[in-house]
């Protein structure tokens, strides 16, 4: 199959490209050209800035694809433009969405908790919305206006050794370095998925017949308190936790007020087999702790 991936040079986007290549698909990536092309001649590369509508339309003008993956759409305006450009050019679009389409209100989320099909569209650019609202608006545009099938994959926090956001790394680094971390509610539970599993689900969403919104998360959730305990056990250091207050540097990127996780039952029923969070999270934490400890060892002379 011919596959186009918007945003495929780092983290789970890169893993998706690798997976598509391993399964012998004809892959094109569209990037701004700033991160280079880690795949060389294995892929075709189109260069365009997503924010330049004319350049994007020109880059995508002469080819059709079986599947298009859009990992870098954050607003209804971007969603509307890609729908217009891809009309007649793809058989299916997979949109990377987010747990942030749901409120962190302590209730385990299912796809029905945000219905993009009846959500009022307010057109605008990414700077006009919060991250979560921008994704809600983009979903609404895609599901209401796209003439081709769409899947919106709602991911929780994606983690992995190569995570450029370094949100899990932040907690490891602060604990290993005996620095304080500020939370809102350490008892709040969260869900996660690895970059490998995120890529695997995106691939599944493309080649299967599913349509509509799907939650994709490892099975299980963990409280922030238990996550900190994992890091403490692996590092031998005690977490210095404060609730509220603290300076900007100490604020946890996981500082949520209440449980914020979701059910993967719909995706599992569609045929995808998810990992168990507790099967791999301790191993990942162990790896990140060892990396951090190694980085602070005194230089040997």
N, C-alpha and C positions, 0 to 999 in steps of 0.2 A: 504493500500500500504506500501511497505518497502521503507523507506527513509533514506538516508545517508546525514549527514550535516557536512561538513568540516568547522570548526569555528562556534560553536554554544553555547558558554558559556557566551557571553556578548553582550550587546547592541541589535541590531536588529537580530543578529544571535540567541541569546537567545529567543527573541520574536518569531522567526520562529519555533524554537523547541517547544515552548509552544503552538503555533497555531496548529502544526502538532499533538501534543498530545491531544489537545482538540477535534480534528477531528478524533481521534482514529486510527492513523497510527502507524505502527511499526517503531520506530525511533532509529537510531544509530548515535552517534556523534563521530567524530575523533578529538582528541585534543592532545596537548603535555603533558597534565596531570598537567600543572602548575596552572591552575585556578580551579582545583577540578571539581566535577560534581554536579551542582546545582539541577539536576533532579533525582538523586538517581536511584532507581530501575525502574523508568518509562522508561528509555532509556538504550540501550546497549552502552558501551563506548569502543572505540578503542584508544590506546595510541600510537602515533607515531609523530616524528618530520617531518613536511612537507619537510624540506630541506634534509632529509635522504631518498634518493630514495629507497634504499633496505628495510628500515624499513617500509616505506609507502606501497610498493608493498606487503610486507609480511602481514601487517595489513589488507589489502584489498583483500587478495588472495582467501579466502574461501567462500565468500558470493556474492550474486547478489542483486541488488536493482531496484526498479521501477524508482526512481528519486534520483539523486545525486545533492546536492547543494554545490558549491565551493565558499565560502566567503573569502578565504585566498590565492587566486592565484594572483600573482603580476608580473609574467614574462613569456616569451614564453617558457623557459625551464620547468618551473613548469606546464604550460599548456600542453606541449607535453608529459610530464611524466604521467600526470593524464589521458590523452587520451589513452596512451599505457596500463596503468594499468586497466582502466575501459572497455577496449574493451571486448564485450561479457558479461559485468557485470551490465550494466544499460540500461534502455530504454530512458533516457533523462538526460541531464546535464543542470543545471541552474548556470550560472556564474555571480557573482556580479561584474559589471563593474562600470563606473563612467562618470560623466559630464566632467571629465578631459580628456576624449578622444577627446573633442572638444576644439578649441582655444577660449580664452576669447577675442573676437573681436567685440562685440557689436551686433552680429546677433543672433536672436533666433534660437536655434539649433533643427533640426530634425534628425532622424536616418540617412538620406541620407548624412549628412554632414561628417560622417566618415563611409566609406565602408570597413569593414574588409576582405571582400571576395577578393578584389584585392590589398590589402595592402602588401607591400614587407616584408617578415619575416626576421628579423635579430636575430638569436638565442643568448641568453644570460641569465644571472641571474638578479634578481631584482636590485642589486647594479649597473648594467650596464646601467640602464635607469632611466629617471625621472618617477614619479608615473604614469603620464598620458600616456607616451610612453610605459611603461611596460604593462599597461592595453590594449593599442592598439595592441601591439604585441601578448599578450595572446589571445585576441579576434581573431586575424588573424589565429593563430595556431588552435584554437578550431574550427572555422568555416571551415577551409580548410582541417583539418586532422581528425576530430572526425567522427567515423563511425555511431554515434548515433545523434539524434536531440539535438541541443544546443540553449539555449536562453541566450543572454547577456543582463543583466538588468543594464541600465545606470542610476545610482542614482545621484542627485545633493548632496549638503551637507545634511546629515541625522542629525536630531536634536532630543533631548529628554532629560528628566531629568537625565537619566543614561548614557549620552554621555561621554565616556571615553576620547574623544579628547578635550572636554570642549571648543570648539571654540566659541559657542554662550555664554557660561558661562564667557569666557574671557571678552567679551564686557560688560556684566552685572557687573562683578566684578570691572572692571576698572572705570565704571561710578559711581557705588555706592561708591567706595572708592576715588572718585574724582581724578583719575589718568589719564594722557593723553593717547590717542590712535592715532596712525599714520595710515593714509590711503593714497592710491594712487588716488582714485576717489570716493568721497562719493555719487555721483549721479549714479554710476553703480548699475544696478539691478541684483538680484540673485534669484535663486529658491531653495526651500527646500522641504524636506519630513520628516515626523516623523518616529521614529523607529517602531511604530506600523503599519503605512501604508507601510513602506518598507517591513516589514515581510509579510504583507497581499499580497503585489504584488508578492513577491517571491513565496509564496504559490500558488497564481493564475497562475503564469508562469509555475509551475510544473504540476499542475493538469489539466490545459487547453491544447489545441492542438497547441498553438502558438510556433513558432520557429523564430530564428533570433534575431537581436538587437532591444531592446525596451527601450525608455526613460520612466522612472517612477518618476514623480514629482507631488507634489500638484499643483493644478491649480492656476495660478497667480504668480507674482514676486513682489519683494519689493526692493526699493533702499536702499542702506546702510544708507543714510540720514534719511529715514523714519524708518528704523530699530532702529537707535539710538534714534529717537524721541519717539518710543514706550517705550524704556528703560527709557528715561527721564521722560515720563508721569507716568510710574509705580513707579519710584524711587523717584521722586521729586528732582533729581540731574541733573546738566547740564553737558553734555558730553564735555570733553576737547579734541577737535579734531585738529590735525595738518596734513598737507599734505606734504608727503615726510619727509626726515630727521627723527628725533627721534631716541631713542636708541632701542636696540634689544627687550627689554621688552615691549615697547609700540607698536610694529608692529602688526597691526590687521591681524589675519589669513584670513580675508576676503578682504585683500588689492589687489583688482583686478583693471586692467586698464580700463575696459569697461564692458558693460552689459555681463552677463554670465549666461544664463538660457536657458531652453529648452521647447519644446512643448511635451505634453503627448497625442497628438491627435491619434497617431497610437495605443497606448495601450488602450485608451478610446474606439476607434472603435472596438477593439478586445473584449470589454466587461467589462473592469475594470472601476469602478466608483471612481474617485479621489476626495479627499477633496479640499476645497477652502483654500488657504493659510491664508487669512485674517479671517477665521473662528476659527483658533486655535493658530496662532502665538502670538496674544496678551495675551492669557491665559497662554501659556508656558512662555512667558517673565515675566508675573506677578508672576508665581510660582518661577522662578529662582531669581527674585529680592527679593522676600520674604525670600527665603533660604539664600541669601547672606546677607541681612539685619540682619537676625537672627544670622548668624555666627559671626557678628562683634559686637553684643550687649555685653556690659560689663557683666562679670559673676556676678550673684546675690549671695550675701553672706547672 
